[in-house]
Amino acid sequence: MDDRVSRDLSVDVTASAGAHILIVEDEPKIAAALRDYLQSSGFVTSWLDRGDEVERWLTTHTADLLVLDLMLPGLDGLELCKRLRARTDLPIVIVTARVEEIDRLLGLELGADDYICKPFSPREVVARVKAILRRTGAQAQPPGPGIALDESTLRASVEGKHQDLSAVEFQLLKILVSEPGRIFTRRQLMDAMYPDTRIVEARTVDSHIKKLRKKIAALVPEREVLFSVYGVGYRYEW
């Protein structure tokens, strides 16, 4: 690792009151671009260029979110994600050149909060980091409007307007609304919809999403809130 680049990417954590983002990326130019955009948005950043340095670093430092490349020297990003998720709920955003569907699915199944494929816009990374930190509470935000759910009546409501849901539709919407911005795989959604572990087709989720969209459109015709993520699953955004 270039010492000059390392020093340039290091930031005095007292310099900003923003959340602390750990960038784990072995390409200095990409790390520098992420650093610049995150710092310009008020975040504090630190950088590591090896996967096998992260766990040791976290024993003596704190971070509010990890931006993680997958193809790292020392320890692969997927294995690192698996290890971290076994002992911490630190939010993880995977940023990688691996674009195969299996890699996206595996990263999310291992507990990553989001997955962004290279080449990417640094602005998009910052936007997703902000969304995750709002969701996890690292950046306090007052609660905003959205869909309210009443489990006793299986009803979804928005500003006094109500829509009845089936039991399966309610469970599906409940898990999506619970973490706005998070991408849920079809398998994760099926497990929430059918806790009795019955065998159902993955595309069953797509059918229920289609019905949910129609019902939500009756509540808020001017807004789309359920988004498909190609090859992975779905997310909710208000």
Contacts in CASP RR format, 6 or more apart in sequence:
PFRMAT RR
TARGET T0000
AUTHOR 0000-0000-0000
METHOD contacts of the structure
MODEL  1
MDDRVSRDLSVDVTASAGAHILIVEDEPKIAAALRDYLQSSGFVTSWLDR
GDEVERWLTTHTADLLVLDLMLPGLDGLELCKRLRARTDLPIVIVTARVE
EIDRLLGLELGADDYICKPFSPREVVARVKAILRRTGAQAQPPGPGIALD
ESTLRASVEGKHQDLSAVEFQLLKILVSEPGRIFTRRQLMDAMYPDTRIV
EARTVDSHIKKLRKKIAALVPEREVLFSVYGVGYRYEW
1 28 0 8 1.000
1 49 0 8 1.000
2 28 0 8 1.000
5 28 0 8 1.000
5 31 0 8 1.000
5 32 0 8 1.000
6 47 0 8 1.000
6 49 0 8 1.000
8 32 0 8 1.000
9 23 0 8 1.000
9 28 0 8 1.000
9 31 0 8 1.000
9 32 0 8 1.000
9 35 0 8 1.000
9 45 0 8 1.000
9 46 0 8 1.000
9 47 0 8 1.000
10 46 0 8 1.000
10 47 0 8 1.000
11 35 0 8 1.000
11 39 0 8 1.000
11 44 0 8 1.000
11 45 0 8 1.000
11 46 0 8 1.000
13 20 0 8 1.000
13 44 0 8 1.000
13 46 0 8 1.000
15 44 0 8 1.000
16 39 0 8 1.000
16 42 0 8 1.000
16 43 0 8 1.000
16 44 0 8 1.000
18 42 0 8 1.000
18 43 0 8 1.000
18 44 0 8 1.000
18 139 0 8 1.000
19 43 0 8 1.000
19 44 0 8 1.000
19 64 0 8 1.000
19 65 0 8 1.000
19 133 0 8 1.000
19 138 0 8 1.000
19 139 0 8 1.000
20 43 0 8 1.000
20 44 0 8 1.000
20 45 0 8 1.000
20 46 0 8 1.000
20 62 0 8 1.000
20 63 0 8 1.000
20 64 0 8 1.000
20 65 0 8 1.000
21 38 0 8 1.000
21 43 0 8 1.000
21 44 0 8 1.000
21 45 0 8 1.000
21 46 0 8 1.000
21 63 0 8 1.000
21 64 0 8 1.000
21 65 0 8 1.000
21 66 0 8 1.000
21 67 0 8 1.000
21 129 0 8 1.000
22 45 0 8 1.000
22 46 0 8 1.000
22 47 0 8 1.000
22 48 0 8 1.000
22 54 0 8 1.000
22 57 0 8 1.000
22 58 0 8 1.000
22 61 0 8 1.000
22 63 0 8 1.000
22 65 0 8 1.000
22 66 0 8 1.000
22 67 0 8 1.000
23 31 0 8 1.000
23 34 0 8 1.000
23 35 0 8 1.000
23 38 0 8 1.000
23 45 0 8 1.000
23 46 0 8 1.000
23 47 0 8 1.000
23 48 0 8 1.000
23 67 0 8 1.000
24 47 0 8 1.000
24 48 0 8 1.000
24 49 0 8 1.000
24 51 0 8 1.000
24 54 0 8 1.000
24 66 0 8 1.000
24 67 0 8 1.000
24 68 0 8 1.000
24 69 0 8 1.000
24 72 0 8 1.000
24 77 0 8 1.000
24 80 0 8 1.000
25 31 0 8 1.000
25 34 0 8 1.000
25 47 0 8 1.000
25 49 0 8 1.000
25 67 0 8 1.000
25 69 0 8 1.000
25 72 0 8 1.000
25 95 0 8 1.000
26 49 0 8 1.000
26 50 0 8 1.000
26 69 0 8 1.000
26 71 0 8 1.000
26 72 0 8 1.000
26 73 0 8 1.000
27 69 0 8 1.000
28 49 0 8 1.000
30 69 0 8 1.000
30 95 0 8 1.000
30 118 0 8 1.000
31 47 0 8 1.000
31 49 0 8 1.000
33 122 0 8 1.000
34 45 0 8 1.000
34 67 0 8 1.000
34 95 0 8 1.000
34 122 0 8 1.000
34 125 0 8 1.000
35 45 0 8 1.000
35 47 0 8 1.000
36 122 0 8 1.000
37 122 0 8 1.000
37 123 0 8 1.000
37 125 0 8 1.000
37 126 0 8 1.000
38 45 0 8 1.000
38 125 0 8 1.000
38 126 0 8 1.000
38 129 0 8 1.000
39 45 0 8 1.000
41 126 0 8 1.000
41 130 0 8 1.000
43 129 0 8 1.000
46 57 0 8 1.000
46 61 0 8 1.000
46 63 0 8 1.000
48 54 0 8 1.000
48 57 0 8 1.000
49 72 0 8 1.000
49 73 0 8 1.000
50 72 0 8 1.000
50 73 0 8 1.000
50 74 0 8 1.000
50 75 0 8 1.000
51 72 0 8 1.000
51 73 0 8 1.000
51 74 0 8 1.000
51 75 0 8 1.000
51 76 0 8 1.000
51 77 0 8 1.000
51 80 0 8 1.000
52 73 0 8 1.000
52 74 0 8 1.000
52 75 0 8 1.000
54 66 0 8 1.000
54 75 0 8 1.000
54 80 0 8 1.000
54 84 0 8 1.000
55 80 0 8 1.000
55 83 0 8 1.000
55 84 0 8 1.000
58 84 0 8 1.000
58 88 0 8 1.000
58 90 0 8 1.000
63 90 0 8 1.000
64 90 0 8 1.000
64 91 0 8 1.000
64 133 0 8 1.000
64 138 0 8 1.000
65 90 0 8 1.000
65 91 0 8 1.000
65 92 0 8 1.000
65 93 0 8 1.000
65 129 0 8 1.000
65 132 0 8 1.000
65 133 0 8 1.000
65 138 0 8 1.000
66 84 0 8 1.000
66 90 0 8 1.000
66 91 0 8 1.000
66 92 0 8 1.000
66 93 0 8 1.000
67 93 0 8 1.000
67 95 0 8 1.000
67 125 0 8 1.000
67 129 0 8 1.000
68 77 0 8 1.000
68 80 0 8 1.000
68 81 0 8 1.000
68 92 0 8 1.000
68 93 0 8 1.000
68 94 0 8 1.000
68 95 0 8 1.000
68 112 0 8 1.000
69 77 0 8 1.000
69 94 0 8 1.000
69 95 0 8 1.000
69 96 0 8 1.000
70 76 0 8 1.000
70 77 0 8 1.000
70 78 0 8 1.000
70 94 0 8 1.000
70 96 0 8 1.000
70 97 0 8 1.000
70 98 0 8 1.000
70 103 0 8 1.000
71 77 0 8 1.000
71 96 0 8 1.000
71 97 0 8 1.000
71 98 0 8 1.000
72 80 0 8 1.000
77 94 0 8 1.000
78 103 0 8 1.000
78 106 0 8 1.000
78 107 0 8 1.000
78 110 0 8 1.000
81 92 0 8 1.000
81 94 0 8 1.000
81 107 0 8 1.000
81 110 0 8 1.000
81 111 0 8 1.000
81 112 0 8 1.000
82 110 0 8 1.000
84 90 0 8 1.000
84 92 0 8 1.000
85 92 0 8 1.000
85 110 0 8 1.000
85 111 0 8 1.000
89 136 0 8 1.000
91 113 0 8 1.000
91 132 0 8 1.000
91 133 0 8 1.000
91 136 0 8 1.000
91 138 0 8 1.000
92 111 0 8 1.000
92 112 0 8 1.000
92 113 0 8 1.000
93 112 0 8 1.000
93 113 0 8 1.000
93 114 0 8 1.000
93 115 0 8 1.000
93 116 0 8 1.000
93 125 0 8 1.000
93 128 0 8 1.000
93 129 0 8 1.000
93 132 0 8 1.000
94 107 0 8 1.000
94 112 0 8 1.000
94 114 0 8 1.000
94 115 0 8 1.000
94 116 0 8 1.000
95 116 0 8 1.000
95 118 0 8 1.000
95 120 0 8 1.000
95 125 0 8 1.000
96 103 0 8 1.000
96 115 0 8 1.000
96 116 0 8 1.000
96 117 0 8 1.000
96 118 0 8 1.000
97 117 0 8 1.000
97 118 0 8 1.000
98 117 0 8 1.000
99 117 0 8 1.000
101 231 0 8 1.000
101 232 0 8 1.000
104 115 0 8 1.000
104 117 0 8 1.000
104 231 0 8 1.000
104 232 0 8 1.000
105 185 0 8 1.000
105 231 0 8 1.000
105 232 0 8 1.000
107 115 0 8 1.000
108 115 0 8 1.000
108 183 0 8 1.000
108 184 0 8 1.000
108 185 0 8 1.000
108 188 0 8 1.000
108 232 0 8 1.000
109 185 0 8 1.000
109 187 0 8 1.000
109 188 0 8 1.000
113 132 0 8 1.000
113 182 0 8 1.000
114 128 0 8 1.000
114 132 0 8 1.000
114 181 0 8 1.000
114 182 0 8 1.000
114 183 0 8 1.000
115 183 0 8 1.000
115 232 0 8 1.000
116 124 0 8 1.000
116 125 0 8 1.000
116 128 0 8 1.000
130 139 0 8 1.000
131 180 0 8 1.000
131 181 0 8 1.000
131 237 0 8 1.000
132 181 0 8 1.000
132 182 0 8 1.000
133 139 0 8 1.000
134 141 0 8 1.000
135 179 0 8 1.000
135 180 0 8 1.000
135 181 0 8 1.000
135 182 0 8 1.000
144 238 0 8 1.000
145 158 0 8 1.000
145 159 0 8 1.000
145 238 0 8 1.000
146 158 0 8 1.000
146 238 0 8 1.000
147 156 0 8 1.000
147 157 0 8 1.000
147 158 0 8 1.000
147 173 0 8 1.000
147 177 0 8 1.000
147 216 0 8 1.000
147 219 0 8 1.000
147 225 0 8 1.000
147 238 0 8 1.000
148 156 0 8 1.000
148 157 0 8 1.000
148 158 0 8 1.000
149 155 0 8 1.000
149 156 0 8 1.000
149 157 0 8 1.000
149 170 0 8 1.000
149 173 0 8 1.000
149 174 0 8 1.000
149 177 0 8 1.000
150 156 0 8 1.000
150 157 0 8 1.000
151 170 0 8 1.000
151 174 0 8 1.000
153 164 0 8 1.000
154 164 0 8 1.000
154 165 0 8 1.000
154 166 0 8 1.000
154 167 0 8 1.000
154 170 0 8 1.000
155 162 0 8 1.000
155 163 0 8 1.000
155 164 0 8 1.000
155 165 0 8 1.000
156 162 0 8 1.000
156 163 0 8 1.000
156 165 0 8 1.000
156 170 0 8 1.000
156 173 0 8 1.000
156 215 0 8 1.000
156 216 0 8 1.000
156 219 0 8 1.000
157 163 0 8 1.000
157 219 0 8 1.000
158 219 0 8 1.000
158 220 0 8 1.000
161 218 0 8 1.000
161 219 0 8 1.000
162 219 0 8 1.000
163 215 0 8 1.000
163 216 0 8 1.000
163 218 0 8 1.000
163 219 0 8 1.000
165 173 0 8 1.000
165 212 0 8 1.000
165 215 0 8 1.000
168 193 0 8 1.000
168 194 0 8 1.000
168 208 0 8 1.000
169 208 0 8 1.000
169 211 0 8 1.000
169 212 0 8 1.000
169 215 0 8 1.000
171 192 0 8 1.000
171 193 0 8 1.000
172 189 0 8 1.000
172 192 0 8 1.000
172 193 0 8 1.000
172 205 0 8 1.000
172 208 0 8 1.000
172 209 0 8 1.000
172 212 0 8 1.000
173 212 0 8 1.000
173 236 0 8 1.000
174 192 0 8 1.000
175 184 0 8 1.000
175 188 0 8 1.000
175 189 0 8 1.000
175 192 0 8 1.000
176 184 0 8 1.000
176 189 0 8 1.000
176 226 0 8 1.000
176 234 0 8 1.000
176 235 0 8 1.000
176 236 0 8 1.000
177 236 0 8 1.000
179 236 0 8 1.000
180 235 0 8 1.000
180 236 0 8 1.000
180 237 0 8 1.000
180 238 0 8 1.000
181 235 0 8 1.000
181 236 0 8 1.000
181 237 0 8 1.000
182 235 0 8 1.000
183 229 0 8 1.000
183 232 0 8 1.000
183 233 0 8 1.000
183 234 0 8 1.000
183 235 0 8 1.000
184 233 0 8 1.000
184 234 0 8 1.000
184 235 0 8 1.000
185 232 0 8 1.000
185 233 0 8 1.000
186 202 0 8 1.000
186 203 0 8 1.000
186 205 0 8 1.000
186 206 0 8 1.000
186 233 0 8 1.000
186 234 0 8 1.000
187 202 0 8 1.000
189 205 0 8 1.000
189 233 0 8 1.000
189 234 0 8 1.000
190 200 0 8 1.000
190 202 0 8 1.000
190 204 0 8 1.000
190 205 0 8 1.000
191 197 0 8 1.000
193 205 0 8 1.000
193 208 0 8 1.000
194 200 0 8 1.000
205 233 0 8 1.000
205 234 0 8 1.000
209 226 0 8 1.000
209 228 0 8 1.000
209 234 0 8 1.000
212 226 0 8 1.000
213 224 0 8 1.000
213 226 0 8 1.000
216 225 0 8 1.000
216 226 0 8 1.000
223 238 0 8 1.000
225 236 0 8 1.000
225 237 0 8 1.000
225 238 0 8 1.000
226 234 0 8 1.000
226 235 0 8 1.000
226 236 0 8 1.000
227 234 0 8 1.000
227 235 0 8 1.000
227 236 0 8 1.000
227 237 0 8 1.000
228 234 0 8 1.000
229 235 0 8 1.000
END
